[in-house]
Amino acid sequence: MTELIESICQASITRHHWPSGDAPGAIAFSNPASKDKRENMTVRASYDDGRSWSASTVLHTGPSAYSSLAVLPDGQLACLYEAGEKHPCESIMFARIPLPTPFLPSLPEGRSWDLVWQDEFEGDTIDSGKWEVIGDSPRRDAFWVKEDAILDGEGNLVLRTKKDGDRYTSGAVRTRGKFESAYGYWEARCEFPVQPGHWPAFWLMPSKGIDSLEQDGQDGTEIDIMEKPWREDKIQHALHWNGYGEHHKSEGSVSEIPGVSQGWHTFGLWWTPEEYVFYVDGKETWRTAAGGVCRVPVYIKLTEEIGDWGGNIAEAALPDAFRVEYVRVYQEKPAPVEDGPEALPLVDLSGDTGRQVVIAAGTETVYQGHPTTVLLPDGKTMFAVWCIEHGGLAGPMAKSVDGGLTWTRLDDRMPEGFKTHRNCPSVYRMEGPDGVERLWVFSACTGEKGGPPYMPRIMSEDGGDSWREMEPLGDKFNCVMTFSSVLRLKDGVYLGMYHRRSGPENKLLEVVQTLSPDGGLSWSDPVVVATVPDKMPCEPFVFRSPDGNELCCLMRENTHKGCSLMIFSRDEAQSWSTPVDTPWGLSGDRHMGVYAPDGRLVIAFRDRAPDSPTSGHFVAWVGTYDDIRNGRPGQYRVKLLHSYAGSDCGYPGMELLPDGVIVTTTYIKYREGKEKHSVVSTRFTLEEIDRMLNEGNVAAVRGK
């Protein structure tokens, strides 16, 4: 319960409106919000029946006393109150104000804030899924200890400072490894200790620290949203980068704010790729781009410690505490757009057998599964690899020299060990700094399904004429499936992305990335780039924006309760945005795509969009990069192949030929009968689809 501080003076409270449906009610409260003096006349609002009062408007910072509130017919508040310059009873003042609302910075038209992470500190125990309680560890001239970070049972985090024998101890918490993000609006509501010698702070830190000197603060900045090492009514915002030693750089701003030492106040940061904007109680206090603006994810720290700027701790009456009512993190999101089955036309190619090429036919006993393809620079040589049975053993490979029209099996040229590789083999072409072009086939594991060694691989250095077994990537690459996407970065390093199990009893999924500086020979230790509470991101597909300055990664969402997920990076995969939903039309499994000659994106996948008329079938989405970036539906979808085995299909290869033909390849039971799944491709151009759409040749399958 938030404390409404009072200097022994009459206050006023009124109901603004009652709850209605899902809309909360509101209560308004006015008083001189000060513990020691009759001053700082403030109107607060509660939207949870008085449990918290996070929205406020200050009417008069000077002397003030009695007040009376009323609700006007237009919904605004009227406040009659006593106020003056030297004495609270010098005059009677009248204010007409809107009902205070929780502060969020104003966004450009068409965008809004999305609350992506929060802790309201309910209950009696700090949530270990959100916070690490720091301790026991030395900090300056005192210690952080775990017992000094507690919840008070009234909705507040309490970071206590006390004297323990000959030493002083304080509390501190952080979200490192539990919640880390970049950009957005970060806010905490806090109340400060009143005794001398304290240094409370609300700050952000990159998990990899700030020691890099390569890009100044862009690749790591300590961001101090608020620190208060003084007893006076002032706080500091600060930035630190390039380490804490001889190369250290910093910039800061001190704000003097009457009354900030007493009662509850909000401290916020609006962090964009262009600048930082700091706020206290909803008012801007500092705007800067010092250090070049951090571009890597950070975690939250709330700390209380001893600091002699605030006086001598030996003179303090202890215990005393830094209290936090909530921490909230918001990300920008585009305005809602009309989306869903009715927003996208659908063209049906699934019955046009003249477009289909069977690469490997299923039989009554043989199930051909999970292919990927690669097109070589000559624009006509293609390779396809797949496994036998669902997630089964590898071994097959086929080659086409005419752009996928005809295929020759190469199974007998494969290393003998390739037949022991298991689960969704993926083929990629990579060029190393030595100028050698290599073809790679990675699989998930060897031998038993899900067991080590992980990510076995074979490689060719002669354009696929011969192949040899390479050492598996090993235990650090424990995975569900191997790389579902590989992309070359601007510096020539290759980015590989895949997913693995995580969480309690390995029942969750997370997306990770790794880097290869030498064309696939070696890979860096994997790092997590996407986890989503209550969702299961997997099977990432990463591609570049048309201007080359941003990466987008689409991800399957394996609970299938909503849309798929996507993240973005503007620093070549050094950091990624918080995962958000894709447009409805891109919801599905195992995305893969190409840019058509006119710049539009064509992305194929197994359709799993909610209430989709083609759910479970092999489809392609057509639209622009901006459609994806701004959450718009796109232009249309294409039903490529019909699955006669439910939703068991859709792991695609996608290739663009020089003449504009797009070749999409998948595993699917593409016709009725006893035959099991085949590896099949469908061929088309966007010009053909556009013409069919304009002529009204649209599938009449909605609502089925």
Disulfide bonds with the S-S distance in Angstrom:
none
